[in-house]
Amino acid sequence: MDIEQIHLDGVPIIRVDGQIDMSNYVEVHSLVLAQIGEGHPNIVLNLRKVDFMDSGTLGMLLRSLDKTEQRGGLLVLVTNPFIDRILSVTGLTNIFDFYSDEDQAIQSISKRAASL
């Protein structure tokens, strides 16, 4: 698994490439928590290049979402058809905001921030 972090329009983006499973999902969760701790509760988690995730990863995503919401923020996912299917099969499509690219994800965060 490879991870890259950037900030775009003041929003942290965590890009993950490869497989996320119980052996490494803690790395992703730690980065989300670090961004929240630095005062960035609105986060884009780009999973577009993820080709495998296990149930532990789904749990990590739910915990990350909960942490961002506790701080008044939002965790937005960038997905691919594989991730879309996992979210659909597990019934999580109603819980997460997910988009096909980073621009759409950032726009959704900006619109929400403007409405507050």
C-alpha positions in Angstrom: 0.0 0.0 0.0 1.2 3.5 -0.9 -0.1 6.6 0.7 0.2 10.2 -0.4 -1.1 13.3 1.5 -1.7 16.7 0.0 -3.8 19.7 0.7 -6.0 21.2 -2.1 -8.0 24.3 -1.4 -7.2 23.9 2.3 -8.7 20.4 2.4 -6.5 17.4 3.2 -6.5 14.6 0.7 -5.2 11.2 1.6 -4.6 9.1 -1.5 -4.3 5.4 -1.0 -3.0 3.0 -3.7 -3.0 -0.8 -3.5 -4.6 -3.1 -0.9 -5.9 -2.1 2.5 -6.4 -4.8 5.1 -5.9 -5.6 8.7 -2.2 -5.5 8.4 -2.1 -1.8 7.3 -5.4 0.0 7.7 -4.1 1.5 11.0 -1.7 3.6 8.9 -4.7 5.2 7.0 -6.7 5.7 10.2 -3.7 7.3 11.9 -3.4 9.8 9.1 -7.1 10.7 9.3 -6.7 11.2 13.1 -3.6 13.3 12.6 -5.5 15.6 10.1 -8.4 16.0 12.6 -5.9 16.7 15.4 -4.3 19.4 13.3 -7.7 21.1 12.9 -8.8 19.7 9.6 -12.0 17.8 10.3 -13.1 17.8 6.6 -11.1 15.1 4.8 -11.1 13.5 1.3 -10.0 9.9 1.4 -9.1 8.9 -2.2 -9.6 5.2 -2.6 -9.7 5.3 -6.4 -6.6 3.1 -6.7 -7.5 0.6 -4.0 -8.0 -2.9 -5.4 -8.7 -4.8 -2.2 -10.1 -4.0 1.3 -11.3 -6.3 4.1 -14.0 -5.9 6.7 -11.4 -4.4 9.1 -11.0 -1.6 6.6 -14.7 -1.0 6.5 -14.6 -0.7 10.3 -11.8 1.8 10.1 -13.7 3.9 7.5 -16.7 4.0 9.9 -14.6 5.0 12.9 -12.9 7.7 10.7 -16.3 9.0 9.7 -17.4 9.1 13.3 -14.3 11.0 14.4 -14.7 13.6 11.6 -18.3 14.1 12.5 -17.5 14.5 16.2 -15.4 17.5 15.2 -18.1 18.9 12.9 -16.4 17.7 9.8 -17.0 15.3 7.0 -15.1 12.4 5.5 -15.7 12.2 1.8 -14.5 9.2 -0.3 -13.3 9.1 -3.8 -14.1 5.6 -5.1 -13.9 3.2 -8.0 -16.4 0.6 -9.2 -14.8 -2.0 -6.8 -15.2 0.2 -3.8 -18.7 1.3 -4.9 -19.7 -2.4 -5.0 -18.4 -3.0 -1.5 -20.2 0.0 -0.1 -23.4 -1.1 -1.9 -23.3 -4.8 -0.8 -22.6 -3.8 2.8 -25.3 -1.1 2.9 -22.9 1.7 3.5 -23.9 3.8 0.5 -26.3 5.8 2.7 -23.7 6.5 5.3 -20.8 7.8 3.2 -20.6 10.6 0.7 -18.6 9.3 -2.2 -17.6 10.6 -5.6 -15.7 9.6 -8.7 -13.0 12.3 -8.5 -11.3 14.6 -6.0 -12.8 17.8 -7.6 -16.3 16.6 -6.9 -15.4 15.6 -3.3 -13.8 19.0 -2.6 -16.8 20.8 -4.0 -19.1 18.8 -1.7 -17.0 19.8 1.3 -16.9 23.5 0.2 -20.7 23.6 -0.4 -21.3 22.1 3.1 -18.9 24.6 4.7 -20.6 27.5 2.9 -24.0 26.4 4.2 -22.9 26.5 7.9 
